[in-house]
């Protein structure tokens, strides 16, 4: 994208890339959410619950 397009989206400041820590936090959060969904599906199938 050109700087003109970015400037029009955020008129107060130029758009910056997110920090690596923020990216990793969101990746970990999404991974944990999907693992939780798989655990619920497994519990529904076999009836066993984890600790």
Gaussian input, Z-matrix of N, CA and C with variables (Angstrom, degrees):
# hf/3-21g

backbone

0 1
 N
 C     1     B1
 C     2     B2     1     A1
 N     3     B3     2     A2     1     D1
 C     4     B4     3     A3     2     D2
 C     5     B5     4     A4     3     D3
 N     6     B6     5     A5     4     D4
 C     7     B7     6     A6     5     D5
 C     8     B8     7     A7     6     D6
 N     9     B9     8     A8     7     D7
 C    10    B10     9     A9     8     D8
 C    11    B11    10    A10     9     D9
 N    12    B12    11    A11    10    D10
 C    13    B13    12    A12    11    D11
 C    14    B14    13    A13    12    D12
 N    15    B15    14    A14    13    D13
 C    16    B16    15    A15    14    D14
 C    17    B17    16    A16    15    D15
 N    18    B18    17    A17    16    D16
 C    19    B19    18    A18    17    D17
 C    20    B20    19    A19    18    D18
 N    21    B21    20    A20    19    D19
 C    22    B22    21    A21    20    D20
 C    23    B23    22    A22    21    D21
 N    24    B24    23    A23    22    D22
 C    25    B25    24    A24    23    D23
 C    26    B26    25    A25    24    D24
 N    27    B27    26    A26    25    D25
 C    28    B28    27    A27    26    D26
 C    29    B29    28    A28    27    D27
 N    30    B30    29    A29    28    D28
 C    31    B31    30    A30    29    D29
 C    32    B32    31    A31    30    D30
 N    33    B33    32    A32    31    D31
 C    34    B34    33    A33    32    D32
 C    35    B35    34    A34    33    D33
 N    36    B36    35    A35    34    D34
 C    37    B37    36    A36    35    D35
 C    38    B38    37    A37    36    D36
 N    39    B39    38    A38    37    D37
 C    40    B40    39    A39    38    D38
 C    41    B41    40    A40    39    D39
 N    42    B42    41    A41    40    D40
 C    43    B43    42    A42    41    D41
 C    44    B44    43    A43    42    D42
 N    45    B45    44    A44    43    D43
 C    46    B46    45    A45    44    D44
 C    47    B47    46    A46    45    D45
 N    48    B48    47    A47    46    D46
 C    49    B49    48    A48    47    D47
 C    50    B50    49    A49    48    D48
 N    51    B51    50    A50    49    D49
 C    52    B52    51    A51    50    D50
 C    53    B53    52    A52    51    D51
 N    54    B54    53    A53    52    D52
 C    55    B55    54    A54    53    D53
 C    56    B56    55    A55    54    D54
 N    57    B57    56    A56    55    D55
 C    58    B58    57    A57    56    D56
 C    59    B59    58    A58    57    D57
 N    60    B60    59    A59    58    D58
 C    61    B61    60    A60    59    D59
 C    62    B62    61    A61    60    D60
 N    63    B63    62    A62    61    D61
 C    64    B64    63    A63    62    D62
 C    65    B65    64    A64    63    D63
 N    66    B66    65    A65    64    D64
 C    67    B67    66    A66    65    D65
 C    68    B68    67    A67    66    D66
 N    69    B69    68    A68    67    D67
 C    70    B70    69    A69    68    D68
 C    71    B71    70    A70    69    D69
 N    72    B72    71    A71    70    D70
 C    73    B73    72    A72    71    D71
 C    74    B74    73    A73    72    D72
 N    75    B75    74    A74    73    D73
 C    76    B76    75    A75    74    D74
 C    77    B77    76    A76    75    D75
 N    78    B78    77    A77    76    D76
 C    79    B79    78    A78    77    D77
 C    80    B80    79    A79    78    D78
 N    81    B81    80    A80    79    D79
 C    82    B82    81    A81    80    D80
 C    83    B83    82    A82    81    D81
 N    84    B84    83    A83    82    D82
 C    85    B85    84    A84    83    D83
 C    86    B86    85    A85    84    D84
 N    87    B87    86    A86    85    D85
 C    88    B88    87    A87    86    D86
 C    89    B89    88    A88    87    D87
 N    90    B90    89    A89    88    D88
 C    91    B91    90    A90    89    D89
 C    92    B92    91    A91    90    D90
 N    93    B93    92    A92    91    D91
 C    94    B94    93    A93    92    D92
 C    95    B95    94    A94    93    D93
 N    96    B96    95    A95    94    D94
 C    97    B97    96    A96    95    D95
 C    98    B98    97    A97    96    D96
 N    99    B99    98    A98    97    D97
 C   100   B100    99    A99    98    D98
 C   101   B101   100   A100    99    D99
 N   102   B102   101   A101   100   D100
 C   103   B103   102   A102   101   D101
 C   104   B104   103   A103   102   D102
 N   105   B105   104   A104   103   D103
 C   106   B106   105   A105   104   D104
 C   107   B107   106   A106   105   D105
 N   108   B108   107   A107   106   D106
 C   109   B109   108   A108   107   D107
 C   110   B110   109   A109   108   D108
 N   111   B111   110   A110   109   D109
 C   112   B112   111   A111   110   D110
 C   113   B113   112   A112   111   D111
 N   114   B114   113   A113   112   D112
 C   115   B115   114   A114   113   D113
 C   116   B116   115   A115   114   D114
 N   117   B117   116   A116   115   D115
 C   118   B118   117   A117   116   D116
 C   119   B119   118   A118   117   D117
 N   120   B120   119   A119   118   D118
 C   121   B121   120   A120   119   D119
 C   122   B122   121   A121   120   D120
 N   123   B123   122   A122   121   D121
 C   124   B124   123   A123   122   D122
 C   125   B125   124   A124   123   D123
 N   126   B126   125   A125   124   D124
 C   127   B127   126   A126   125   D125
 C   128   B128   127   A127   126   D126
 N   129   B129   128   A128   127   D127
 C   130   B130   129   A129   128   D128
 C   131   B131   130   A130   129   D129
 N   132   B132   131   A131   130   D130
 C   133   B133   132   A132   131   D131
 C   134   B134   133   A133   132   D132
 N   135   B135   134   A134   133   D133
 C   136   B136   135   A135   134   D134
 C   137   B137   136   A136   135   D135
 N   138   B138   137   A137   136   D136
 C   139   B139   138   A138   137   D137
 C   140   B140   139   A139   138   D138
 N   141   B141   140   A140   139   D139
 C   142   B142   141   A141   140   D140
 C   143   B143   142   A142   141   D141
 N   144   B144   143   A143   142   D142
 C   145   B145   144   A144   143   D143
 C   146   B146   145   A145   144   D144
 N   147   B147   146   A146   145   D145
 C   148   B148   147   A147   146   D146
 C   149   B149   148   A148   147   D147
 N   150   B150   149   A149   148   D148
 C   151   B151   150   A150   149   D149
 C   152   B152   151   A151   150   D150

   B1=1.4507
   B2=1.5182
   B3=1.2755
   B4=1.4586
   B5=1.5208
   B6=1.3091
   B7=1.4644
   B8=1.5181
   B9=1.3269
   B10=1.4672
   B11=1.5257
   B12=1.3301
   B13=1.4586
   B14=1.5203
   B15=1.3210
   B16=1.4585
   B17=1.5206
   B18=1.2997
   B19=1.4602
   B20=1.5210
   B21=1.3257
   B22=1.4576
   B23=1.5261
   B24=1.3120
   B25=1.4580
   B26=1.5238
   B27=1.2925
   B28=1.4563
   B29=1.5236
   B30=1.3194
   B31=1.4657
   B32=1.5285
   B33=1.3350
   B34=1.4534
   B35=1.5199
   B36=1.3162
   B37=1.4666
   B38=1.5179
   B39=1.3119
   B40=1.4576
   B41=1.5281
   B42=1.2934
   B43=1.4662
   B44=1.5279
   B45=1.3442
   B46=1.4589
   B47=1.5174
   B48=1.3098
   B49=1.4593
   B50=1.5303
   B51=1.3302
   B52=1.4682
   B53=1.5257
   B54=1.3125
   B55=1.4659
   B56=1.5375
   B57=1.3054
   B58=1.4576
   B59=1.5277
   B60=1.3097
   B61=1.4647
   B62=1.5149
   B63=1.3204
   B64=1.4730
   B65=1.5238
   B66=1.3188
   B67=1.4695
   B68=1.5234
   B69=1.3276
   B70=1.4675
   B71=1.5187
   B72=1.3270
   B73=1.4595
   B74=1.5259
   B75=1.3238
   B76=1.4601
   B77=1.5255
   B78=1.3310
   B79=1.4622
   B80=1.5269
   B81=1.3215
   B82=1.4568
   B83=1.5261
   B84=1.3109
   B85=1.4606
   B86=1.5325
   B87=1.3234
   B88=1.4620
   B89=1.5244
   B90=1.3314
   B91=1.4595
   B92=1.5250
   B93=1.3193
   B94=1.4648
   B95=1.5224
   B96=1.3150
   B97=1.4647
   B98=1.5267
   B99=1.3350
   B100=1.4590
   B101=1.5181
   B102=1.3075
   B103=1.4661
   B104=1.5226
   B105=1.3172
   B106=1.4627
   B107=1.5160
   B108=1.3251
   B109=1.4631
   B110=1.5176
   B111=1.3211
   B112=1.4635
   B113=1.5217
   B114=1.3153
   B115=1.4602
   B116=1.5219
   B117=1.3262
   B118=1.4686
   B119=1.5204
   B120=1.3305
   B121=1.4655
   B122=1.5298
   B123=1.3342
   B124=1.4707
   B125=1.5139
   B126=1.3391
   B127=1.4698
   B128=1.5225
   B129=1.3105
   B130=1.4650
   B131=1.5290
   B132=1.3208
   B133=1.4582
   B134=1.5249
   B135=1.3337
   B136=1.4610
   B137=1.5323
   B138=1.3080
   B139=1.4605
   B140=1.5197
   B141=1.3227
   B142=1.4606
   B143=1.5264
   B144=1.3205
   B145=1.4579
   B146=1.5078
   B147=1.3223
   B148=1.4573
   B149=1.5046
   B150=1.3221
   B151=1.4685
   B152=1.4901
   A1=109.62
   A2=113.89
   A3=117.41
   A4=109.84
   A5=116.17
   A6=120.34
   A7=111.48
   A8=117.96
   A9=121.30
   A10=110.35
   A11=116.82
   A12=121.26
   A13=109.78
   A14=117.34
   A15=120.41
   A16=111.28
   A17=116.93
   A18=120.48
   A19=111.13
   A20=117.30
   A21=119.56
   A22=111.70
   A23=118.52
   A24=121.76
   A25=111.69
   A26=117.43
   A27=122.33
   A28=108.46
   A29=117.48
   A30=119.10
   A31=114.48
   A32=118.64
   A33=120.06
   A34=113.50
   A35=117.70
   A36=119.70
   A37=110.11
   A38=115.89
   A39=120.97
   A40=109.08
   A41=115.61
   A42=121.12
   A43=109.71
   A44=116.04
   A45=121.36
   A46=109.50
   A47=116.20
   A48=121.26
   A49=108.85
   A50=117.78
   A51=119.57
   A52=111.02
   A53=115.53
   A54=120.97
   A55=109.88
   A56=116.26
   A57=121.48
   A58=111.28
   A59=117.48
   A60=120.98
   A61=112.03
   A62=116.10
   A63=120.68
   A64=110.66
   A65=116.76
   A66=121.23
   A67=110.00
   A68=117.19
   A69=120.96
   A70=111.57
   A71=117.51
   A72=120.98
   A73=110.55
   A74=117.11
   A75=120.56
   A76=111.71
   A77=117.67
   A78=120.50
   A79=110.93
   A80=117.29
   A81=121.65
   A82=110.59
   A83=116.54
   A84=121.42
   A85=110.77
   A86=117.83
   A87=121.51
   A88=110.77
   A89=117.26
   A90=121.52
   A91=110.67
   A92=117.47
   A93=121.52
   A94=111.10
   A95=116.87
   A96=121.40
   A97=110.10
   A98=117.34
   A99=120.56
   A100=111.40
   A101=117.76
   A102=120.79
   A103=109.51
   A104=117.16
   A105=121.08
   A106=111.83
   A107=116.89
   A108=120.27
   A109=110.61
   A110=116.77
   A111=119.87
   A112=111.02
   A113=117.83
   A114=121.69
   A115=111.09
   A116=117.19
   A117=121.03
   A118=109.87
   A119=117.68
   A120=121.12
   A121=110.36
   A122=116.99
   A123=119.98
   A124=110.72
   A125=117.42
   A126=120.92
   A127=111.41
   A128=117.03
   A129=120.41
   A130=111.13
   A131=116.61
   A132=120.64
   A133=111.60
   A134=117.71
   A135=119.40
   A136=114.49
   A137=118.32
   A138=121.40
   A139=115.28
   A140=117.67
   A141=120.69
   A142=109.52
   A143=116.11
   A144=119.88
   A145=109.50
   A146=115.84
   A147=121.03
   A148=111.08
   A149=115.65
   A150=120.75
   A151=111.05
   D1=149.80
   D2=178.56
   D3=-81.98
   D4=161.51
   D5=179.97
   D6=-65.69
   D7=-25.51
   D8=178.40
   D9=-66.11
   D10=-42.39
   D11=179.41
   D12=-65.69
   D13=-44.39
   D14=179.53
   D15=-64.00
   D16=-39.85
   D17=-179.80
   D18=-65.84
   D19=-33.56
   D20=-179.29
   D21=-72.72
   D22=-25.86
   D23=178.02
   D24=-76.74
   D25=-33.77
   D26=-178.84
   D27=-132.35
   D28=88.41
   D29=-173.36
   D30=-68.70
   D31=-21.15
   D32=-175.76
   D33=-83.55
   D34=-29.08
   D35=-179.76
   D36=-154.49
   D37=159.30
   D38=178.99
   D39=-72.68
   D40=149.26
   D41=-178.95
   D42=-73.90
   D43=134.41
   D44=-179.78
   D45=-116.42
   D46=153.24
   D47=175.94
   D48=-70.24
   D49=144.10
   D50=178.82
   D51=-68.10
   D52=154.21
   D53=179.54
   D54=-69.96
   D55=150.25
   D56=-179.69
   D57=-58.94
   D58=-39.91
   D59=178.83
   D60=-59.98
   D61=-39.16
   D62=178.92
   D63=-66.30
   D64=-41.77
   D65=178.42
   D66=-62.67
   D67=-47.16
   D68=-179.39
   D69=-63.96
   D70=-38.19
   D71=178.24
   D72=-61.27
   D73=-44.99
   D74=-179.55
   D75=-68.09
   D76=-36.92
   D77=176.10
   D78=-63.23
   D79=-44.24
   D80=179.35
   D81=-64.66
   D82=-40.83
   D83=179.35
   D84=-62.95
   D85=-44.24
   D86=178.89
   D87=-65.87
   D88=-41.30
   D89=178.73
   D90=-61.31
   D91=-45.05
   D92=179.66
   D93=-63.09
   D94=-38.56
   D95=179.16
   D96=-62.96
   D97=-44.72
   D98=-179.00
   D99=-68.44
   D100=-37.59
   D101=176.97
   D102=-63.35
   D103=-39.25
   D104=177.39
   D105=-62.98
   D106=-40.35
   D107=178.11
   D108=-64.28
   D109=-41.51
   D110=178.75
   D111=-64.76
   D112=-36.71
   D113=178.97
   D114=-65.19
   D115=-41.04
   D116=177.62
   D117=-63.96
   D118=-43.39
   D119=178.73
   D120=-61.49
   D121=-42.62
   D122=179.46
   D123=-63.75
   D124=-40.70
   D125=178.73
   D126=-63.18
   D127=-38.27
   D128=178.58
   D129=-66.67
   D130=-34.42
   D131=-178.16
   D132=-75.62
   D133=-51.22
   D134=-173.54
   D135=-102.87
   D136=-10.14
   D137=176.01
   D138=79.68
   D139=-7.57
   D140=-178.93
   D141=-85.99
   D142=139.56
   D143=176.46
   D144=-109.32
   D145=151.47
   D146=178.89
   D147=-83.75
   D148=178.60
   D149=-179.38
   D150=-87.93

